[in-house]
């Protein structure tokens, strides 16, 4: 293979299962500035894919695990039957992070959420939601109150971010 990095022009190193020797990976890592002194050099293992020695390009490859992702996706959709929709009529909801049960959540690419709305799929049960401004370094960063809720299978829950005096409030509709 004679492929060069489109950014720096260096030759791309390709790792394929059962074809790339451990010593080849170690030799690559020793000569590659980006990988020198890393676990790749020490252990002689790196995920299958294509790598620029300067770290400009890293393209990971999946060999034969497509069914696994399909099964995981199907299980997710079977178990996550609650839809939570978060929107705001006066500001761009993308300027905020939605936290559900302490985790940042967002609309999956494949989900068809209404425009200007964040849609999150959840398992039925007890949950909590809070909305915070994206910019963590901003002084007086907005943070809504925490709302605790219970959701049943198939339920659709709507939350709206609304203005309240000098701040904003999250309201369950």
Secondary structure, DSSP 8 states (H G I E B T S, - for coil): ---B-TTT--BEEEE-TTTS-HHHHHHHHHH-TTTTTSHHHHH----SEEEETTSS-EEE---S-HHHHHHHHHHHHHH--EEEEEEESSS-GGGEEEEETTEEE---TTS---TTEEEEEE-SEEEEEEEEES-TTSTT--B---EEEEE-TT-EEEEEEEEETTEEEEEE-
